[in-house]
Amino acid sequence: MMSLSSLFNMQGLWTALAGLVLGMIFVHIQFPYLLQDCKYGWTLFRIKLKRDGFRKRKPFYTVLECFLERVRRQPDKALIIFEGREYSYLYVDRQSNRVARALRTHADLREGDTVAFFMSNDPSYAWLWFGLCKLGCAASLLNYNIRSKSLLHCFSCCGARVLIASEELKAAVEEVLPTLLEQNISLRSKVTMVSPAVYVYTSGTTGYPKAVVINHDKLWAITLYLSTCGATSDDVIYSPLPLYHGAGFNLGLHGAIERGMTVILRRKFSASAFWDDCRIHNVTIIQYIGETMRYLCNTPEREIDKTHKVRMAIGNGLREDVWRSFQGRFGHIRIVEFYTASESNIGFMNYTGKMGAVGRENFYQKRLCPYALVQFDAEREEPLRDSNGLCIPTPEGETGLLVSEITSAAPFLGYCGSPEQTEKKQMRNVFQKGDVYLNSGDLLRFDKDNFIYFQDRVGDTFRWKGENVATTEVECVLVALNFIEDACVYGVKIPGTEGKIGMAAVTLKAGREFSCSEAFLHVSKYLPPYAQPQFIRIQSCLETTGTFKQVKSSLVREGFNPSSINDLLYFLMPRDKCYKPMTQIYYNSVIAGELRI
């Protein structure tokens, strides 16, 4: 029989347990993401320890050393599967040795030289790159879509001595060959962790692409991203992204090597073949950028849409509406949306799966790499400053320019061959005299729950009637119409007015027509007057870069003159509660200032 004292002890134990449970429930209600925040912070801490450990044990432990370690551990495992053929870790290693010997013998390459790759996706990308690594050389990854002056610019700005091109790009090379033969540029330096490893190029939507310097240390940081997401050696990653792009080359290929994974490489992205490839090769992780996820959602539905082994999708640029459609159609695949840029010293990852967010503020990350949002003047395209000349922090919930402090732990490596652009990217005296921050060129928003949302690129956002218009917000509203396939929003100038007025180029869904009245009712309901597109242009397709980013510069230049544009044009007529076909008479009246908009 239980004694009275034992009974009281048991009662105390139950009371303590009940208090603990209630406390845990309270903490979860008040701080629903605390566990995930701590887990992510711990992951970042472990990765930092891992990188610090590499530096202490092996000061020059590069991605090449990691690759060679994988060759020793798993020589016969497939590193790349391409067009039905497997290429093992050992095969890639042996081919890279042949490359290194050939380049040293026939091209007289030496440690510190740079070689430009002008190639489409191909397994040889891997062994050419590792062959260069074994010589202590850097690679310049050229976009295979560039031609003529842009090709010459990208080749020259990083000081490349050799150009390696795919057979199918022979004509493009021959066009610039006389100029290339005149160049004899050489660079020599001892290779360390801060030596250049690769040069990747900005999209070049507003001018010539800029060569972003990525040294061996930063390449390691990018390589460890798949590890942060929870990828393992048992995963198979599908990468249809161009290898000249940082996501395909640095994150996809090198991230897979660090994990000991197999990469399914494709020459070019194909929406129709995407899921069949995933099923054939038992893919568990897919990579995406830009609009590729929307392209997948637009393919004809099939009964086997959810029959696959994909558990995770990693990338950036996924709109919230596409996110929802993708998971609804292809199953609850974990989406790991991230935010960064090739030249950036900061990045965010959506580790909670919050739909539409690009990341979340994390206490440990912010301590390692300080960053903030500052108020921004969209018309002057510069940050606002107070009477002391310092930047003004953005209030919670409002859109601001992302700036990140440049430190030894978060350096900015700049652009090769462009000191002016490198300096222009840096902001001084941001929060105190003498500090230096990196201008991301992106407008973001932090909500009350510390989630981070991408809003717009600086230059894309425009100001009308004293208000800032975020193009991404307007685009999301337009594509919600059941007859609009895609939308690209930008601002156009009207003589005699301040700022820019909104215009949208749209494509229509197959078999659908533009509804003037429905479009008016929709934008009136979901957008404030200053954000409603005044002009709408119907196109058969929207121009994009090789990495699926919309090109707006040509649309802005062409404006809304019906005499110089063959596409259908419409203008907003609030009085008649609809959009109306653009006429030359209406255009002339707007330009002459006879109509008030």
VEXDREN-2710 file (C-alpha; in Angstrom, 1 decimal):
% VEXDREN-2710
k/r/px/py/pz
1/MET/0.0/0.0/0.0
2/MET/1.4/3.4/-1.1
3/SER/2.4/5.6/1.8
4/LEU/1.1/9.2/2.3
5/SER/4.5/10.7/1.6
6/SER/4.9/8.6/-1.6
7/LEU/1.5/9.9/-2.8
8/PHE/2.5/13.5/-2.2
9/ASN/5.8/12.8/-4.1
10/MET/3.8/11.4/-7.0
11/GLN/1.5/14.3/-7.0
12/GLY/4.4/16.7/-7.0
13/LEU/5.9/14.8/-10.0
14/TRP/2.6/15.0/-12.0
15/THR/2.3/18.7/-11.1
16/ALA/5.9/19.3/-12.4
17/LEU/5.2/17.4/-15.6
18/ALA/1.9/19.3/-16.1
19/GLY/3.8/22.6/-15.6
20/LEU/6.5/21.5/-18.1
21/VAL/3.9/20.5/-20.8
22/LEU/1.9/23.8/-20.3
23/GLY/5.2/25.7/-20.4
24/MET/6.2/24.0/-23.7
25/ILE/2.7/24.8/-25.2
26/PHE/3.0/28.4/-24.1
27/VAL/6.5/28.7/-25.7
28/HIS/5.3/27.1/-28.9
29/ILE/2.3/29.5/-29.1
30/GLN/4.5/32.6/-28.4
31/PHE/7.5/31.4/-30.4
32/PRO/6.2/29.0/-33.1
33/TYR/9.5/28.9/-35.0
34/LEU/11.9/28.8/-32.1
35/LEU/12.9/25.2/-32.5
36/GLN/13.5/25.6/-36.3
37/ASP/15.5/28.9/-35.6
38/CYS/17.7/27.1/-33.1
39/LYS/18.2/24.1/-35.5
40/TYR/19.1/26.4/-38.4
41/GLY/21.5/28.4/-36.2
42/TRP/23.1/25.2/-35.0
43/THR/23.5/24.0/-38.6
44/LEU/25.2/27.3/-39.5
45/PHE/27.5/27.0/-36.4
46/ARG/28.4/23.4/-37.4
47/ILE/29.2/24.5/-40.9
48/LYS/31.4/27.3/-39.6
49/LEU/33.3/24.8/-37.4
50/LYS/33.7/22.5/-40.3
51/ARG/35.2/25.3/-42.5
52/ASP/37.4/26.5/-39.7
53/GLY/38.5/23.0/-39.1
54/PHE/39.5/22.7/-42.8
55/ARG/41.5/25.8/-42.5
56/LYS/43.4/24.6/-39.5
57/ARG/44.1/21.0/-40.6
58/LYS/44.6/21.8/-44.3
59/PRO/44.9/25.5/-45.0
60/PHE/44.4/25.0/-48.7
61/TYR/41.6/22.4/-48.6
62/THR/39.7/23.4/-51.7
63/VAL/36.8/21.8/-53.5
64/LEU/39.4/19.9/-55.6
65/GLU/40.7/18.2/-52.4
66/CYS/37.1/17.3/-51.5
67/PHE/36.6/15.8/-55.0
68/LEU/39.8/13.7/-54.7
69/GLU/38.7/12.5/-51.3
70/ARG/35.4/11.3/-52.9
71/VAL/37.3/9.6/-55.7
72/ARG/39.3/7.6/-53.0
73/ARG/36.1/6.7/-51.1
74/GLN/33.7/5.9/-53.9
75/PRO/35.6/5.7/-57.2
76/ASP/32.9/3.7/-59.1
77/LYS/29.9/5.7/-58.0
78/ALA/28.3/7.8/-60.8
79/LEU/29.1/11.5/-60.4
80/ILE/27.3/12.5/-63.5
81/ILE/24.6/10.8/-65.6
82/PHE/24.1/12.5/-69.0
83/GLU/22.0/11.4/-71.9
84/GLY/21.9/7.8/-70.8
85/ARG/25.6/7.4/-69.9
86/GLU/27.2/7.3/-66.5
87/TYR/30.5/9.0/-65.6
88/SER/32.0/7.8/-62.3
89/TYR/34.1/9.8/-59.9
90/LEU/37.2/7.9/-60.9
91/TYR/36.5/8.5/-64.7
92/VAL/36.1/12.3/-64.2
93/ASP/39.3/12.3/-62.1
94/ARG/41.3/10.4/-64.9
95/GLN/39.9/12.7/-67.6
96/SER/40.9/15.8/-65.5
97/ASN/44.4/14.5/-65.4
98/ARG/44.5/14.2/-69.2
99/VAL/43.1/17.8/-69.4
100/ALA/45.8/19.1/-67.1
101/ARG/48.6/17.5/-69.0
102/ALA/47.2/18.7/-72.4
103/LEU/46.7/22.3/-71.2
104/ARG/50.1/22.5/-69.7
105/THR/51.8/21.0/-72.7
106/HIS/49.9/22.7/-75.6
107/ALA/48.6/25.9/-74.0
108/ASP/51.6/26.6/-71.7
109/LEU/49.2/27.2/-68.8
110/ARG/50.7/27.9/-65.4
111/GLU/49.5/28.4/-61.9
112/GLY/47.2/31.5/-61.6
113/ASP/46.2/31.7/-65.3
114/THR/42.5/31.9/-66.3
115/VAL/40.7/29.8/-68.9
116/ALA/37.3/30.8/-70.3
117/PHE/34.6/28.1/-70.8
118/PHE/32.3/28.9/-73.7
119/MET/30.3/25.6/-73.6
120/SER/26.8/24.2/-73.3
121/ASN/26.0/21.7/-70.5
122/ASP/28.2/18.6/-71.0
123/PRO/30.0/16.2/-68.6
124/SER/33.4/17.5/-69.9
125/TYR/32.6/20.7/-68.0
126/ALA/33.5/18.8/-64.8
127/TRP/36.8/17.3/-65.9
128/LEU/37.9/20.5/-67.7
129/TRP/37.3/22.4/-64.4
130/PHE/39.1/19.9/-62.2
131/GLY/42.0/19.8/-64.7
132/LEU/42.3/23.5/-64.3
133/CYS/42.2/23.2/-60.5
134/LYS/45.1/20.7/-60.7
135/LEU/47.1/23.3/-62.6
136/GLY/46.1/26.0/-60.0
137/CYS/44.2/27.9/-62.7
138/ALA/40.8/29.7/-62.5
139/ALA/37.8/29.2/-64.8
140/SER/35.7/32.0/-66.4
141/LEU/32.2/30.6/-67.1
142/LEU/30.8/32.4/-70.1
143/ASN/27.1/32.4/-71.0
144/TYR/26.9/30.4/-74.2
145/ASN/24.1/32.8/-75.5
146/ILE/26.4/35.8/-75.7
147/ARG/28.0/36.9/-79.0
148/SER/30.3/39.4/-80.7
149/LYS/31.2/42.4/-78.4
150/SER/29.6/40.9/-75.3
151/LEU/31.7/37.7/-75.8
152/LEU/34.9/39.7/-76.3
153/HIS/34.1/41.8/-73.2
154/CYS/33.5/38.7/-71.0
155/PHE/36.6/36.9/-72.2
156/SER/38.8/39.9/-71.8
157/CYS/37.7/41.4/-68.4
158/CYS/38.9/38.4/-66.4
159/GLY/42.3/38.2/-68.1
160/ALA/41.7/34.8/-69.7
161/ARG/44.5/33.3/-71.8
162/VAL/42.7/30.4/-73.3
163/LEU/39.1/29.9/-74.7
164/ILE/37.6/26.4/-74.6
165/ALA/34.4/26.2/-76.7
166/SER/31.8/23.6/-77.6
167/GLU/31.8/22.4/-81.3
168/GLU/28.3/23.9/-81.8
169/LEU/29.6/27.3/-80.8
170/LYS/32.4/27.3/-83.4
171/ALA/30.7/30.0/-85.6
172/ALA/30.4/32.4/-82.6
173/VAL/34.1/31.9/-81.8
174/GLU/35.2/32.4/-85.4
175/GLU/33.4/35.8/-85.5
176/VAL/35.7/37.2/-82.8
177/LEU/38.8/35.1/-83.5
178/PRO/40.8/37.8/-85.1
179/THR/40.5/40.0/-82.0
180/LEU/41.2/37.1/-79.7
181/LEU/44.4/36.3/-81.5
182/GLU/45.7/39.8/-80.9
183/GLN/45.4/39.4/-77.1
184/ASN/48.2/37.9/-75.0
185/ILE/47.1/38.5/-71.4
186/SER/48.7/36.6/-68.6
187/LEU/48.3/36.5/-64.8
188/ARG/50.5/34.7/-62.4
189/SER/50.0/34.3/-58.6
190/LYS/50.4/31.7/-55.9
191/VAL/47.1/29.8/-55.3
192/THR/45.6/30.2/-51.8
193/MET/42.0/30.0/-50.4
194/VAL/41.6/33.7/-51.4
195/SER/42.8/33.1/-55.0
196/PRO/40.2/33.3/-57.7
197/ALA/38.6/29.9/-58.4
198/VAL/35.9/30.8/-61.0
199/TYR/34.4/33.9/-62.6
200/VAL/30.6/33.9/-63.1
201/TYR/28.8/36.6/-64.9
202/THR/25.8/38.8/-64.0
203/SER/22.8/38.5/-66.3
204/GLY/23.7/41.6/-68.2
205/THR/20.1/42.8/-68.5
206/THR/21.2/46.5/-68.4
207/GLY/24.6/46.4/-70.1
208/TYR/27.6/44.1/-70.5
209/PRO/27.8/41.3/-68.0
210/LYS/30.1/41.8/-65.1
211/ALA/32.6/39.1/-64.0
212/VAL/32.0/38.2/-60.4
213/VAL/35.1/37.0/-58.5
214/ILE/34.5/33.8/-56.5
215/ASN/37.6/32.6/-54.6
216/HIS/38.2/29.1/-53.2
217/ASP/36.9/30.1/-49.8
218/LYS/33.6/31.5/-51.1
219/LEU/33.2/28.5/-53.4
220/TRP/33.4/26.3/-50.3
221/ALA/30.6/28.4/-48.7
222/ILE/28.3/27.9/-51.7
223/THR/29.3/24.2/-51.9
224/LEU/28.1/23.5/-48.3
225/TYR/24.6/24.8/-49.1
226/LEU/23.2/21.4/-50.0
227/SER/24.5/20.1/-46.7
228/THR/22.6/22.9/-44.9
229/CYS/19.4/21.8/-46.6
230/GLY/19.8/18.2/-45.3
231/ALA/21.0/16.5/-48.5
232/THR/22.9/13.2/-48.1
233/SER/25.1/10.9/-50.3
234/ASP/22.0/8.8/-51.0
235/ASP/20.3/11.7/-52.8
236/VAL/20.3/12.1/-56.6
237/ILE/20.1/15.7/-57.8
238/TYR/18.6/16.8/-61.1
239/SER/20.3/19.9/-62.5
240/PRO/18.9/21.1/-65.9
241/LEU/20.4/24.6/-65.1
242/PRO/23.2/26.0/-67.3
243/LEU/26.6/25.3/-65.8
244/TYR/27.8/28.8/-66.6
245/HIS/25.3/29.9/-63.9
246/GLY/26.4/29.9/-60.2
247/ALA/23.5/27.8/-59.1
248/GLY/24.2/25.0/-61.6
249/PHE/28.0/25.0/-61.3
250/ASN/28.7/26.0/-57.7
251/LEU/25.7/24.7/-55.8
252/GLY/24.5/21.8/-58.0
253/LEU/27.8/20.2/-59.2
254/HIS/30.1/21.1/-56.3
255/GLY/27.4/20.7/-53.7
256/ALA/26.8/17.2/-55.0
257/ILE/30.5/16.3/-54.8
258/GLU/30.8/17.5/-51.2
259/ARG/27.8/15.2/-50.3
260/GLY/29.0/12.3/-52.5
261/MET/25.9/12.4/-54.6
262/THR/25.1/11.7/-58.3
263/VAL/24.1/14.6/-60.6
264/ILE/21.7/14.1/-63.4
265/LEU/22.9/16.6/-66.0
266/ARG/20.8/17.8/-68.9
267/ARG/22.0/19.8/-71.9
268/LYS/19.1/22.2/-71.6
269/PHE/16.0/22.6/-69.5
270/SER/12.9/20.8/-70.9
271/ALA/9.6/21.1/-69.1
272/SER/8.1/18.2/-71.1
273/ALA/11.0/15.8/-70.3
274/PHE/11.6/17.0/-66.7
275/TRP/9.4/14.5/-64.7
276/ASP/10.2/11.6/-67.0
277/ASP/13.9/12.2/-66.3
278/CYS/13.2/12.3/-62.6
279/ARG/11.4/9.0/-62.7
280/ILE/14.0/7.2/-64.8
281/HIS/16.9/8.2/-62.6
282/ASN/15.1/8.1/-59.2
283/VAL/15.8/11.8/-58.6
284/THR/15.2/13.0/-55.0
285/ILE/16.3/16.6/-55.3
286/ILE/15.6/19.1/-58.1
287/GLN/17.1/22.5/-58.8
288/TYR/15.2/25.5/-60.1
289/ILE/15.7/29.1/-61.0
290/GLY/13.5/31.9/-62.3
291/GLU/10.4/30.7/-64.1
292/THR/11.2/27.0/-64.5
293/MET/8.7/25.9/-61.9
294/ARG/6.0/27.8/-63.6
295/TYR/6.9/26.1/-66.9
296/LEU/6.4/22.8/-65.2
297/CYS/3.0/23.8/-63.9
298/ASN/1.9/24.8/-67.4
299/THR/2.6/21.4/-68.9
300/PRO/-0.5/19.2/-69.6
301/GLU/-1.7/17.4/-66.5
302/ARG/-1.0/13.6/-66.2
303/GLU/-2.3/10.9/-63.9
304/ILE/1.3/10.2/-62.9
305/ASP/2.1/13.7/-61.8
306/LYS/2.6/12.7/-58.2
307/THR/4.4/9.5/-59.1
308/HIS/8.1/10.2/-58.4
309/LYS/10.7/10.2/-55.6
310/VAL/11.5/13.9/-55.5
311/ARG/11.4/15.1/-51.8
312/MET/13.1/18.5/-52.1
313/ALA/13.3/21.4/-54.6
314/ILE/16.1/24.0/-54.1
315/GLY/16.3/27.3/-55.9
316/ASN/15.1/30.9/-56.0
317/GLY/12.7/33.2/-57.8
318/LEU/9.5/31.1/-57.0
319/ARG/6.3/33.2/-56.8
320/GLU/3.8/32.3/-54.1
321/ASP/1.1/31.4/-56.6
322/VAL/3.4/29.1/-58.5
323/TRP/4.6/27.6/-55.2
324/ARG/1.0/26.7/-54.3
325/SER/0.2/25.3/-57.7
326/PHE/3.4/23.2/-57.8
327/GLN/2.8/21.5/-54.5
328/GLY/-0.9/21.0/-55.2
329/ARG/-0.2/19.3/-58.5
330/PHE/3.1/17.4/-57.9
331/GLY/2.8/16.6/-54.2
332/HIS/4.1/18.0/-51.0
333/ILE/7.7/18.4/-52.1
334/ARG/9.7/20.4/-49.6
335/ILE/10.5/23.8/-51.2
336/VAL/13.8/25.4/-50.1
337/GLU/13.7/28.9/-51.5
338/PHE/16.8/31.0/-50.9
339/TYR/18.0/34.5/-51.6
340/THR/21.5/35.5/-52.6
341/ALA/23.5/36.8/-55.6
342/SER/26.8/35.7/-57.1
343/GLU/28.6/38.8/-55.8
344/SER/26.7/39.0/-52.5
345/ASN/28.3/38.5/-49.0
346/ILE/24.9/37.5/-47.5
347/GLY/22.2/35.0/-48.2
348/PHE/19.0/33.8/-46.7
349/MET/17.3/30.4/-46.7
350/ASN/13.6/29.6/-46.1
351/TYR/14.2/26.7/-43.8
352/THR/10.7/26.7/-42.3
353/GLY/8.8/26.3/-45.6
354/LYS/6.8/29.5/-45.3
355/MET/5.1/29.9/-48.6
356/GLY/6.3/33.0/-50.5
357/ALA/9.2/33.9/-48.2
358/VAL/12.9/33.8/-49.3
359/GLY/14.2/33.3/-45.8
360/ARG/14.0/34.2/-42.2
361/GLU/16.0/36.4/-39.9
362/ASN/18.2/34.3/-37.7
363/PHE/19.9/35.6/-34.6
364/TYR/23.2/33.6/-35.2
365/GLN/23.4/34.5/-38.9
366/LYS/22.9/38.2/-38.1
367/ARG/25.6/38.1/-35.6
368/LEU/28.0/36.5/-38.1
369/CYS/27.0/38.8/-41.0
370/PRO/25.3/42.0/-39.9
371/TYR/22.7/43.3/-42.4
372/ALA/19.7/45.7/-42.4
373/LEU/17.0/47.3/-44.6
374/VAL/17.4/51.0/-45.2
375/GLN/14.9/53.5/-46.6
376/PHE/15.2/54.0/-50.4
377/ASP/14.2/56.7/-52.8
378/ALA/13.0/54.8/-55.9
379/GLU/13.0/57.9/-58.1
380/ARG/16.6/58.9/-57.4
381/GLU/17.6/55.3/-57.0
382/GLU/19.6/56.0/-53.8
383/PRO/19.2/55.4/-50.1
384/LEU/17.6/58.1/-48.0
385/ARG/20.0/59.7/-45.4
386/ASP/19.3/61.8/-42.3
387/SER/20.8/65.2/-41.3
388/ASN/24.0/63.5/-40.2
389/GLY/24.4/61.8/-43.6
390/LEU/23.6/58.3/-42.3
391/CYS/21.1/55.8/-43.7
392/ILE/17.7/55.5/-42.1
393/PRO/16.5/52.0/-41.0
394/THR/13.3/50.8/-42.5
395/PRO/10.4/50.3/-40.1
396/GLU/9.1/46.8/-39.5
397/GLY/6.8/45.6/-42.4
398/GLU/8.0/48.2/-44.9
399/THR/10.1/47.6/-48.0
400/GLY/13.7/48.7/-47.9
401/LEU/17.1/48.3/-49.6
402/LEU/19.1/45.3/-48.2
403/VAL/22.6/46.3/-47.2
404/SER/25.1/43.9/-45.6
405/GLU/28.3/44.9/-43.7
406/ILE/31.6/44.1/-45.5
407/THR/33.9/42.3/-42.9
408/SER/36.6/39.8/-42.9
409/ALA/34.0/37.1/-42.2
410/ALA/31.7/38.5/-45.0
411/PRO/34.0/40.0/-47.6
412/PHE/33.0/41.5/-50.9
413/LEU/35.3/40.3/-53.7
414/GLY/34.1/42.7/-56.3
415/TYR/34.1/42.5/-60.1
416/CYS/37.1/41.5/-62.2
417/GLY/38.5/44.2/-64.4
418/SER/35.9/46.7/-63.2
419/PRO/37.1/48.8/-60.2
420/GLU/34.5/51.4/-60.9
421/GLN/31.6/48.9/-60.7
422/THR/33.2/47.4/-57.6
423/GLU/33.4/50.7/-55.8
424/LYS/29.8/51.6/-56.9
425/LYS/28.5/48.5/-55.2
426/GLN/29.8/49.6/-51.8
427/MET/28.1/52.1/-49.5
428/ARG/30.1/54.1/-46.9
429/ASN/29.0/55.8/-43.7
430/VAL/25.8/53.7/-43.5
431/PHE/25.1/53.6/-39.7
432/GLN/28.3/55.2/-38.5
433/LYS/31.2/57.1/-40.0
434/GLY/33.7/54.8/-41.6
435/ASP/31.6/51.7/-42.0
436/VAL/31.3/50.0/-45.4
437/TYR/28.2/48.0/-46.5
438/LEU/27.4/46.1/-49.7
439/ASN/24.5/47.5/-51.7
440/SER/22.5/44.4/-52.7
441/GLY/20.5/46.3/-55.3
442/ASP/17.4/44.5/-54.0
443/LEU/14.3/45.7/-52.1
444/LEU/13.2/43.3/-49.4
445/ARG/10.6/43.3/-46.6
446/PHE/10.8/41.8/-43.1
447/ASP/7.4/41.0/-41.5
448/LYS/6.6/40.9/-37.8
449/ASP/7.4/37.2/-37.6
450/ASN/10.9/37.8/-39.0
451/PHE/10.1/36.3/-42.4
452/ILE/11.9/37.8/-45.4
453/TYR/10.2/38.6/-48.7
454/PHE/11.8/39.7/-51.9
455/GLN/10.0/42.7/-53.3
456/ASP/11.8/44.0/-56.3
457/ARG/15.1/44.9/-58.0
458/VAL/16.3/48.5/-57.7
459/GLY/15.6/49.9/-61.2
460/ASP/12.5/47.7/-61.7
461/THR/10.6/49.5/-58.9
462/PHE/9.2/52.9/-60.1
463/ARG/7.4/55.8/-58.5
464/TRP/4.0/57.1/-59.7
465/LYS/1.8/59.7/-58.0
466/GLY/4.2/59.9/-55.1
467/GLU/4.1/56.2/-54.4
468/ASN/6.5/53.3/-55.0
469/VAL/5.2/50.6/-57.2
470/ALA/6.7/47.1/-56.7
471/THR/6.6/45.3/-60.1
472/THR/6.6/41.8/-58.6
473/GLU/3.4/42.6/-56.6
474/VAL/1.6/43.9/-59.8
475/GLU/2.8/40.8/-61.8
476/CYS/1.4/38.4/-59.2
477/VAL/-2.0/40.2/-59.4
478/LEU/-2.1/40.0/-63.2
479/VAL/-1.2/36.3/-63.5
480/ALA/-4.1/35.5/-61.1
481/LEU/-6.4/36.3/-64.1
482/ASN/-7.5/33.1/-65.7
483/PHE/-6.5/34.2/-69.2
484/ILE/-3.0/35.6/-68.5
485/GLU/-0.1/33.2/-68.7
486/ASP/2.7/35.5/-67.6
487/ALA/3.3/39.2/-67.0
488/CYS/6.3/41.6/-67.0
489/VAL/5.6/45.0/-65.3
490/TYR/7.7/48.1/-65.8
491/GLY/7.5/51.9/-65.7
492/VAL/7.3/54.2/-68.8
493/LYS/7.9/58.0/-68.9
494/ILE/5.1/60.4/-70.0
495/PRO/6.3/64.0/-70.9
496/GLY/5.4/66.6/-68.3
497/THR/4.8/64.1/-65.5
498/GLU/6.9/63.1/-62.4
499/GLY/8.0/59.5/-62.1
500/LYS/6.9/56.7/-64.4
501/ILE/3.5/55.2/-65.0
502/GLY/2.8/51.4/-65.0
503/MET/2.8/49.3/-68.1
504/ALA/2.6/45.5/-68.4
505/ALA/3.6/43.1/-71.2
506/VAL/1.6/39.9/-70.9
507/THR/1.2/36.6/-72.6
508/LEU/-2.2/34.8/-72.9
509/LYS/-3.0/31.2/-72.1
510/ALA/-3.7/29.0/-75.1
511/GLY/-7.1/29.6/-76.6
512/ARG/-7.9/32.6/-74.4
513/GLU/-8.5/36.2/-75.3
514/PHE/-7.8/39.4/-73.3
515/SER/-10.9/40.5/-71.5
516/CYS/-10.9/44.3/-71.2
517/SER/-13.7/44.5/-68.5
518/GLU/-12.5/41.6/-66.4
519/ALA/-8.9/42.9/-66.4
520/PHE/-10.2/46.3/-65.2
521/LEU/-12.3/44.9/-62.4
522/HIS/-9.5/42.6/-61.3
523/VAL/-6.8/45.3/-61.1
524/SER/-9.2/47.8/-59.5
525/LYS/-10.1/45.3/-56.8
526/TYR/-6.5/44.1/-55.9
527/LEU/-4.3/47.1/-56.7
528/PRO/-4.3/50.8/-55.5
529/PRO/-4.9/53.3/-58.3
530/TYR/-1.2/54.3/-58.6
531/ALA/-0.2/50.6/-59.1
532/GLN/-2.8/49.7/-61.7
533/PRO/-1.1/49.3/-65.1
534/GLN/-2.2/52.1/-67.4
535/PHE/-1.0/50.3/-70.5
536/ILE/-1.1/46.6/-71.3
537/ARG/0.8/45.0/-74.2
538/ILE/-0.1/41.5/-75.5
539/GLN/3.0/39.5/-76.6
540/SER/3.4/36.0/-77.9
541/CYS/6.3/35.4/-75.5
542/LEU/8.3/37.4/-73.0
543/GLU/12.0/37.9/-73.5
544/THR/14.2/36.3/-70.8
545/THR/17.9/35.8/-70.2
546/GLY/19.6/32.4/-70.3
547/THR/18.7/32.0/-66.6
548/PHE/15.0/32.8/-67.1
549/LYS/15.1/36.4/-65.8
550/GLN/12.8/38.8/-67.6
551/VAL/14.4/41.4/-69.8
552/LYS/12.6/44.8/-69.3
553/SER/15.1/47.3/-70.9
554/SER/13.8/46.8/-74.5
555/LEU/10.2/47.0/-73.4
556/VAL/10.9/50.3/-71.5
557/ARG/12.6/51.8/-74.6
558/GLU/9.7/50.8/-76.9
559/GLY/7.1/52.4/-74.7
560/PHE/3.5/52.4/-75.8
561/ASN/3.4/54.1/-79.2
562/PRO/1.0/52.0/-81.4
563/SER/2.7/53.2/-84.6
564/SER/6.0/51.5/-83.6
565/ILE/4.7/48.4/-81.9
566/ASN/3.0/45.6/-83.8
567/ASP/1.6/44.0/-80.6
568/LEU/-2.0/44.6/-79.4
569/LEU/-2.0/47.5/-76.9
570/TYR/-4.7/48.5/-74.4
571/PHE/-5.0/51.5/-72.1
572/LEU/-6.9/51.9/-68.8
573/MET/-10.1/53.9/-69.0
574/PRO/-11.6/54.2/-65.4
575/ARG/-14.5/56.2/-66.7
576/ASP/-15.7/53.3/-68.8
577/LYS/-14.6/50.7/-66.3
578/CYS/-12.5/48.7/-68.8
579/TYR/-9.3/48.6/-70.8
580/LYS/-9.6/49.9/-74.4
581/PRO/-7.6/49.3/-77.5
582/MET/-4.8/51.9/-77.9
583/THR/-5.2/54.3/-80.8
584/GLN/-2.8/56.8/-82.3
585/ILE/-5.2/59.6/-81.4
586/TYR/-5.2/58.6/-77.7
587/TYR/-1.4/58.2/-77.7
588/ASN/-0.9/61.7/-79.2
589/SER/-3.3/63.2/-76.6
590/VAL/-1.3/61.6/-73.8
591/ILE/2.1/62.8/-75.2
592/ALA/0.7/66.3/-75.7
593/GLY/-0.6/66.4/-72.2
594/GLU/-4.2/66.9/-73.3
595/LEU/-5.4/63.9/-71.2
596/ARG/-4.9/63.8/-67.5
597/ILE/-3.9/60.3/-66.3
END
